[in-house]
Amino acid sequence: MPNFTDVTEFILLGLTSHQELQVLFFVVFLLVYIVTLLGNVGMIILINISPRLQSPMYFFLSHFSFVDIWFSSTVTPKMLENLLSEAKTISYVGCLVQCYFFIALGHVEIYILAVMAFDRYMAICHPLLYGSKMSKTACIQLISVPYVYGFSVSLMCTLWTYGLYFCGNFEINHFYCADPPLIKIACGGVHIKEYTMMIIAGINLTYSLSVVLISYTLIVVAVLHMRSADGRKKAFSTCGSHLTTVTIFYGTLIFMYLRRPTEESVEQGKMVAVFYTTVIPMLNPMIYSLRNKDVKEAMNKVITKHFY
């Protein structure tokens, strides 16, 4: 029988052990985090104060920005603290809490992306029914599903993480409490956690991505049947920002969670996780503001009104 050990805290090995690089990373990721907060808070405020952006698409986008703020805040502050700290530790309870919110918010985000794809399908393929079908009540119901489902699934996943046993190795080869490196250092309860992680990730990624792909397939068919070139251009322009976010987001998730945890995959996943947890939340407001005509016009109007 393995010699199981009671865990009180873990050591997060982080991104590097070189002191000079840790200072550099602290400065870089602090700036990224500040830009993330300012960009997403700015997007939420802009959507709420601009009459031009009072539509279901931007209602869902404001929730996506809201979740991005909390998703990044689940990981980045602790990472910044450990970059300057000698004792790079996280308590066992803190690790479970971080796991819970990270998994919950990740699930909420992928299903908000699916809801946004469905919204574009309704707007482009059924424009006459869009106003009645996508009412305020319907939008609130649609956005409630990702939150309820995400936090419920995360509770089950975190309980399986709680079922892991450890035998003296408490060093997590990561900068936050992620499932793959935790599985790698555990010596009991590994198989059920490993298989449930892959199954749940596979089911949720497949289902949410299917909604996105089916929605956009129907959108493409509808757009190709439009006679007006301007109509086709406008339809595709409203989808471009969302498709860019979907591609980046799902690509990194699939790379991280649909593989068995090995030394190589954990190390590669750590590099991808930097992009996934810090860079993507920073890029999302930029993608939607730079590639969306309505957002750019609303932003210019607000700036003109308040500063000139």
C-alpha positions, 0 to 999 in steps of 0.5 A: 500500500502507498504511504499516503501523506496528509496535505496542508499545502503545495509548492507551485514551481511556476514558470521558471526558477531563474530569479532575473526571469521571475522579475521580468515575468512579474512586470510583463504579467502585471501589465497584461493583468492591468490591461485585461482588467481595464479592457474588459471593464471598459467593454462592460461599461461601453455596452451598458452606456451606449444605446447602439449596443443594446442588443442580445449580441452585446448583452452576451458579450458583456457577460463574456467580458465579466467572466474573463475578468474573474477567470484571469483573476482566479490565476494571475494574482497568485502567480504574481505573488509567487513570482516575487515570493521565496515560499511559492506555496498555496494551501490545500484548501486554496488549491481546491478553491482555485481548481473549482473556480478555474473549471467553473469559469472555463465551462461558463466561457465555452457555453457563452461562446455557444450561446453567442453563436446561436444568437448570430444564427438567429439574427442572420437566418431568422431576422424577422423572428429575432426580436421576439425570439431573443427577448430580454427574458429569453436572453436572461434564460440563455445566459443563466444556463452556462453559469448554473451548469458550469458551477455545478459541473465544477463541483463534481470535478473538484470533489474528484480532485479532493479524492486524490491522495499524495505520498510526499511529493507536493511540488506542482509543476505549474503556476496554478492548481491545474488538474493535469500536474495534480494527477501527475504527482498523486499516488491514489485516486488517479485513474478515476480523476484522469478519466473523468477529466478527459470524459467531461472535457471531451463531452463539454468541448464536443457539445459546445463546439457542435453548437458553434459549428452547426450555427455557423454552417447554417449561417454560411448557407444563409449568407451564400443565398443573399443577393446583396453583396453588402448584406453578405459583407455585413453578416460576415463582419458581425461573426468575424470577432466571435469566430476569432475568439472561438478558434483561439479559445477552443484550440488551447482548451483541446491542447490542454485537456484532451491528452493524458498527463505526462511530463511532456504534456504537463510542461507543454500545457504550462506554456499554453496555459500562460496564453489561455489564462492571461493573454486571451482574456486581454485580447478578447476586448481588443478583438471585439473592438478592432473588428466590430464596426458597432463597437468602434463607432460607439467607442468613438462617440463616447470619447468624442462626447466626454473628451471633446 
